[in-house]
Amino acid sequence: MAANGVRGDGARQQARGRKAGRAADGRWDRTAKGTAVPTPNGGAAGGGSLGAGPRRGRRVLRLSATGLAALILATSGAGYLYYEHLNGNIQKGERSSGDSKAHRAGANAAGQTPLNILLIGSDSRNSDANVRLGGSKASRGNPPLGDVQMLIHLSADRTSASVVSIPRDTRVDIPQCEDPDTGRTYPATNGIINESLARGGAGCTLATWENLTGVYVDHWMTIDFAGVVSMADAIGGVDVCVNQNVWDRPLPGVPGGSGLKLTAGTKKVKGEQALQWLRTRHAWGSDPLRARAQHMYLNSMIRILKAQNVFTDSGRLMDLAEAATKSLKVSSEIGTVKKLYDLGTQLKTVPTNRITMTTMPAVADPQDDDHLLPDGDRAEKMWTMLRDDVPFDDQGTATSGKQSAAPAKASKEPSADDGSIGVVVQNATGSASLAPVTGRAGTIAQELVGKGFTRAGKDSTAGLTEEKTVVRYPSAELEGDAQRVAEALGIPLSSVKRSTDVSAVTVVVGADWRTGAAYPKESVPKAGDLPDNADAINGSDAKQCMDVYAPYRF
C-alpha cells in the first residue's frame, strides 16, 4: 500500500479527521506499539545471550539463563537472589479467557511445530507514569484497550518469522470471555477489536484472534506506555526516518496528536520520543500507515540488537533485564526469566531477511467510515499462510514454502449418528460485488441428505452474506457434530466455529462456494505470495522512510 494510496479526496480526509479526533484521548494505536516488545524479538526478554555467563553461575541456577546473574553479580548466591528478583518483576495472566476453538498446528516431518505469540499494546492509564505519557486523566481507572495488536508467527523450522498487525478499529466477532481477575462474564459481541482487552484481559484478545484467524496462539505479551519508554531507553534508541519535517500536533478540527517533532532524515529516538513515534497517526495520514511506521521501528530495533553485542556490557545488560521484566505482562506458561530466555533464543535465530512485517488486508466498514473490516479473501489468504506455516518471504530454500503443518483432524466425537444430527443450511453466497446464487441452500441440504444426514434442511432467510463458507454450532456438545458435517462436505475444520447466532449445526454457504455440491479444494499459497494490500516490509530493508501528511509538515 503506497503512502499516497490511502489518502483520498476532501471527504476522505474529513473522515480521517473524525477518526483522528476519536484518538484525541491519547490512546496508542493499534499495531506495533508493542514494538516495545522488542524484548523477545531481540532476545532481550530476560537476556538474549543469557547463556554466555560463567559456568559457575549456570551450575548454581541449573538453567541456561543463569549466565545473566553470573555476569552481572560476582557471587553465585547473589546471582540466585537477583534471578528471583527478576522473576518477581514479571506479571502473569491466563493464556485464554475466551470461547475459542482454534487447534494447534500439526508437526512437520521433523516433528517441529510453529510458534505464535500475540503482542498487545495497552492504553492503560492506571498509573501516574501512564497518565503523564498518555494524557486523558479522565480515563484513569477505566479498563485498558488493546490499541496495538500484532501476531508474531515463528516457523516450525525456526528459519522465518511472519508478523501481522490488525488495526485497532477493525470490527470483528468478540467471543464470550470471563475476566480472570473479577470473574465477570462478558457475552459474545460484534465490536471493535481493541475492546476485547477490556472484556476479559489479554486472554480475551487472544481468543478473538484465534476465532478470526483459525490460528492457535501459544502465548501473549502486553506492554503499556511506561513500558515502551523504559524499553526504548534500555535499548539505547532506535533509528527512524521521515522524508519531510514532521510535527504531529492538534490542528483546527482535529484535536490530539502524539507531539512527535522531527526534522527530515534519519534520527535516533528513545524514551518518550520513541513512544511518540509509535503512537503517531495523524502525521502519517491513516491507521495502516501508522502500522507501517511501527513496523519500521521494530525492524530497526531488531537490526540494532543483532548488530550490537550489548550483552557483554554488564550494566546495560542489567538495565535490559530490569526493563524487560518490569515492562511486560505475559501469559503464565512463559512467566519466568528462563522461559522468556528460551523464547528469545528461538526468535533471535531468524535472520533479518527472513522477517516480514505486514498489516491485515482491510476494507472500509459500510456501517461506519471510521472502522475497518477484514478484506475477505485477501485476509483469509494470510490466515491460511499462517495456519499452513507458509513463509511470508521467498528467501528460503526450495522446500520452505511447502505446507509443513498437517491438516487439522476432528478433535471431538459426534454426539449422534449422521442420521440423527440436525443440520440447517443457509445461502450466504452474495457479497459486496456478487449477487447471491439462488438455490444453494437447497442444493447443499440435498447433498447432506444423500450422505446420510437425513435431518438436514434449508433455511430460506434471504440477504445473508459470508465471504467464506463456515459451519457454526451453538454449544460445546455439538462441536463434534459440526466437525462431522464439515468433514462430510470437505469443508476444512478451521471453518468450524462456535456461535451464539445459531441454534443448531448450521452450514453457511459463502461466496467462495457458488457452484457444485463438493466444497472447492483450497490451493496452498506459495512462499512470499502475499496479498497486494498487506504492506509487507522485509526486516533487512533499512531504507524505509515515512512520508509526512502535508498538514503536519513544518
N, C-alpha and C positions, 0 to 999 in steps of 0.2 A: 504494500500500500504506500504509494508515494505521498510525500508530505502534502503536496498541493491537491492530492486526490480526495482528501477528506474535507477540504474547505469548499463550501458551496456559495450560493448567492446570498443576498442580504437576509432572506428568510431563514436560510440555514444558519447564518451567523447569529441571528436573533435566538434561534432555538438553542444554539450553543451557549449563548449568553445566559439563557434561562438555566441551562444545565450547570454552567459555571456558578451562577448565583446560588444554586442549591448546595454548592460546596463551600459557601462563604463561611460556614462554621469552622472551616479549617480541617475537615476530615482528610486524612491522606488517602489517596485514591488507589484504586484497585490494583494494580499488578505488583510489580517488583518492589514495592516498598519493602516487602520482605527481603529485598536485596540485602537488607541489613542482615539477612540470614546468611550473609557471606560466610558465616562461620562454617557450616557443614560443607559448602561447596569448595571453600578454600582449605578445608582441613583444619580450621581454627576452632571448631566446636569442641573444646577440650584439648586442642593441640594437634595440628596437622602432622607433627613429627614427634609425637609423644614417646614413641618407642626409641628415640635416639638417646635417652638418658643413660647414666651409668648402670652397669649391670647390677650393682648392689641395690639400687633403688627398685629395679624390676623384681629382684628376689624378695624384697620386703613386701611389696604390694601384690606380687604374683599376678601381674597382668601387664600387658604391653604398654598401657598408658602411663605407667608409673615413672617413665622417663621424665615427664613434666615435673613431678615433685622433686625428683633427684637432681634435676638440672637447676631448679630454682633454689632449693634449700640444701644445706650442707649435710644434715643428718637424716638418716632413714626414718627416725621417729617423727621428726618434724614433717618430713615428706608425707607420711601417712596422715598426720593431722591436717595438712594442707589439702590433700586429696579429699578427705572427708569434708573439709570446708567447702571445696568446690562442689561436691555432691550436694551439700546443703543449700547452695545457691540456686540449684535448678528447681523450677516449679514444674509440676507434672499434672496431667489430666487424663481423663478417659479417652481411649482411641476413637470410639464411635459412640455417640449418644442418640443416633437417629435410626430410623427404619430403612435399612439398606440391604440390598440383595446382591451386591456385586460379588463375584467369585474370584479367588486367586487364580492367576495365570498358571498354566501348566509349565512344567520344566522343559528345557530344551534337551537335545540329545546328550549333553554333558551333565545333565541334572541341575542346571542353573536356572534361577527364576529372576524376573525383573524386580526392581525395587522402585516404589512410588512414594514420594514424600510431598505433602501439601504444605506450602509456606503461606502463612496468613499474617498480614499487617493489620494490627488492631488500631482503631482510633480512640482507644481508651483515654478518658480524661480523669481517671481515678487516682491521680497523684498530682502534687504541686508541679513536678517537672513536666508531666504530660500536658497540664493546663497551660503552662508557660509556653511550651513548644507548639501546642495545637490550637490555642485560642478557645473561644466559646466556653467561658466558665459556667454558663447556664446549663451546659450539658454534663457537668461533673456529676458522677454517680450513676449516670444512665448506663444501661448495658452497652458494651462496645460493639461497633460494627466492623465487619471484616472487609475493609475497603481495598485491601491488596490480597489477591488470591492467585497463587502460582503453583502448578504441579510440576515437580521435577521427576522425570522418568529415567532411571538408570537401567541400561540394557542388561539382559541376563548375563551376557559375557563381559559386562563392565567395560566395554570399549567405546560407548557413546552415551550421551545424555541429551534428552529432549525436554524442553521446558515450554509449558503452555500457561499463559495468563488469561483470565476471564475478567472482562470489565465489570466493575462493581455494580453498575446499573443494569446488568443483564437480568431479564425476567425468566425465572426458572421454577420448577416444582420443588418446594422445600418439604421434605418428609416430616412425619411426626417425630418429635425429638423430646427427650427428657433431660432437663438441666441436672447434671450430676451433683451440683452444689446445693441446689434448693429442692430438688425432687419435683419441680413443676413440669407438667407435660404440656407441650405446645402441639396443637393439631397440625396436620399437614396443610400446606397453603401454597398458593401460587404467588410469588413475590420476587423482590429484588435479592440477588444472591448475597449481597453484603449483609442483609438482615439475618441470615442463617446463624451468624456468630452470636446474636442476641437471643436466639431461640433454643439454646442448649449448649452453647460453647463451641469450641473448635471441633468437637466430635460431631456436632450437627452439620457444620460446614463440610466436614469430611463425607458424611453420609449424603449430603446434597450433591457433591461432586461425583460420588460413586453412582448415584441414580441417574445423573445426567449423562455420564460418560460410559458407564459399564466397566470402568477401570477400578480394580481393587486398590485402595490406598493403604499402604502399610503404616505410615506414620504422619503426624502433623507437627509443625512447629509454629509458634506465634511470637511476634515481637511488636512492641509499641513505640511511640515517638522517642521516648528517652532511650530506649534500647538501640534505636537506629543511630542516635548521636554518639552513644558510648562506643558502639562497634566501629563507627567511622573513625573516631579518634584513635581507637586501639589499632586499627589497620594502618593508620598514618596518612589517610587521604586517598582519594580515587580521582583519576583523570577523566574529565568530561569535556565535551566540545560543543560550541554553538557557532553557527555561521554568521550571526549578527549579534550586536549587543542585546541583552535581554534584561527586562525588569518586569517581573510578574507581580503586578500591583493592582489595587482597585481602580476601576475606570467607571465613568458615568454609566449607570445602568447595569454594571457588572461588578458587584462587590467582591470582596475576598482577594485571594491571591496568596502565593506562598512567601512572597518577599524576595525571591531569588533575583539577584542582580549581578550579572557578569558581563565583561566585555568579550567581544568576539575572539574566537580561537580556543585552544585547549587550556583548561585550567584544572588545578587540583582542588577538590572540595573535600571538606571533612567537617565533623561536628554538625552544628546546626545548619550550615550551608549545604551539607550533603542531604540532610532531611528536606531542605527546601527544594533541591533538585528532584528528589523522588516524589515530592508532593505536587510539583508544578503541573498544571493542566492548561490554564488559560493561555499562557505564552506559547504553548505548542499548537493549540488550536483544536484539540479533540482528546477524548479519552484514549483512543487507540494510539495516538502519537505520544501521549504520556507513557503508555506501556513501552513504546519503543525507547524513550529516554531512560526508563528504568532498566530495560534490558541492556542498554549500552553501559550503564553504571555497573551492573552485575558482571558483565563480561570483562570490563576494565578491571574490576576488583579481583576477579579470578586470575587474570593475567599478571597482576601485580603480585599476588600471593605466590604464584608459581615462579615468577622471576626472582623474587627476593627470598633469601634463606633466613626468614625472620625468626626461625626457631633456634638459631644459635645465639640470639640476644636474650639472655635470661630475663632481664627487666621487661622487655617488650612481650616476651612470651607470657610472663605473669599477667601483664595488662590484658593480653588477648584472652587468656583463660578466665580471668575475672569478668571481663566484659561479656564474653560468650555465655558463661553460666548464669550471670545475673540478668542478661537481656532476654534469654529465650525461655519460653514455656513450651514443654514438649509432651507428646503422648507418653504415657507411663512406661511403655515397654522399651523406650530408649532413654529413660530418665536417670542415667548415671554418666560420669565422665568417661568410663571405659566404653560404654555403648555408643556414646557420641563420637568418641575417638575412632572406634571401629567403623562407624558410619562414614566419618570423614575420610578415612583411608580408602574406602571404596570409591567415594566421589572424586577424590583428588587424582586418581589414576587416569581419569579420562583426559586425553589431550584436548587443548582448546579448539582445534579444528574439527572435533567431533561433538562439540556442544552447540546446540541450535536453540535459540530463543524465539518463541512465536507468541502470537495472540490469537485466541479463538476467533475464527471467522464469524462475523456478526452482521446483522441487518437491523434497520430501524424497526422499532416496535410500533405497529399500527395503532396500538391503544394509547401510546404516549411517546411523543417525539424525544423526550429526554431518556428513554430507555432503549435497550437493545434486546435482540433475540438471537440465539444461535442460528447460523446461516445454513440450515438444512443439511443437504448432502455434503457440503464442504466441511462443516463442523464434524459431521459423522465420520468423514474420511480420516480426520485427525484422531478421533477416538478409536477408530479401527486400527490405525497405525500403533497407537499406544497399547491397545489390548493385544495385538499380534506381535508386539515388540519389533516393529519395523523402524529402523533409524530415520530420523528427520533429515539427516545429511546423507550425501552419497560418497563420503570419503572412506568408507570401509572396504573390506575385502569383497570378493565376488559373492560370498555366501552371507554377508552380514545383512543384506536386505531381505532375506527369506524369512518367512514366518517361523519363529523359534518357539512360540508358545503353543502348546497343544490345545485343540478346540475344547471348550468347556463341556463337561458332562453333567447330566442331571444330578442334582445334589439331594433331591427328595423323591421318595416313592409316592406314586399317586395314591389317593385315599380310596379309590374305587376302580373297577374295571372300566375300559373305554366306553362301553355302552351305558354306564351309569353316570358318566361325567357330563354335567350340564354346560353347554358352550353357547355363547352369544357371539355372532359375527356382525361387525359394523363396517359400513363402507365409508372410508375417510380418504378416498383417492384424490379428492380435489386439493388444490394448492393455490398459492397466490398467482401462479401463471398457468395453471391447468384446470380445466373443468373436470368435475367428477365423472368417473366411468360408471354408467348405470348397471345395476345387476350384480356388482362384485360381491356384495354380502351373500346373496343367494348362491352364487357360484361356489364360493369357498365353503359355505354351510353344507352344500350338497357333497362337496369333496370330503368333508369330515364324516358325513353320514356314510359315504362309501367306504371309508376307512374304519368303520365300526363305532364311530361316535354318534350313535343314533339319536341322542338328545340335543344335537346341535341345531340351531335355528338362527335366522337372520333378524337383525334389528333394523327397522325401517326408518330410523331417525335420519333426517336429511341435513346437509350442510356441515357435516363433520370433516375436519381436515387433519391429516397426520403425515408428516414428511416420510416417516419410516414406519413400516409395519411393526406392531407391538402386540404382545399377549399380556393382558393385565389380569390380576386376580385380587380379590378384596381382603383376604385374611391368610394367615400363615398356614392353616391346614389345607389350603387349596394350592399351595405353591407347587407341589408335586404334580397335581392335575394340570396346572398351566404348563409346566415343563413337558409333560407327556403330549399335550396338544401341539406345542411348538415343535417337538421332535417329529410328530406325525406329518406336519406340513413343511418341514425343512427350514423352519424359522430359527435363527441362532438363539441360544439360550441367553445371550446378553440382551436380547429384546424382550425377555420375560420380566415384567416389573409389577410390584405390588402397588395398588392404587385404591384409594377410598372413593374414587369416582365410579366404580363398578360394583355390582352385587353378585356377580358370578364370573367364572373364567370367560374372558372376552377377547376375541381376536379382532383387532382394529386393523383393517386392510388399508395400508397407507399408499401414498403417491408413488412409492417405489415398486408397487406390485399391481400394475394396471391391467395386466393380461395374464391368462393361463391359470391353471389350477395348482401348479407347483411353484413354490416360492423361488424366485430367481437366485441363482448362486452368486455370492458376492466375490468379486475379484480381489485378490490381495494386493494392496498398494505396493509399489516399489520404493526402495530406499530413496529418500530425498524428494519423493513425488508429493510435495505439499500443495494444498490449495493456493491459488494465486493471491488470495487476500489474507494469508497467515502472517504477513510482515516478518518473514524469517530473517534472523541475524545470526551469522556464524560467530562463534566465540573467539576466533582468531582475527576477526576484522577490526583492526584498530583505527580505521579511517572514518568510522561513522561519526557524523556530526549533525546536530539538530538545527533545523530551520526555525526561526522565531516568527510567530504570527505577528503581522505588521503592527497592530496597535500596541504591542508590548516591546517594541524596539525603542532604543533611546540613543 
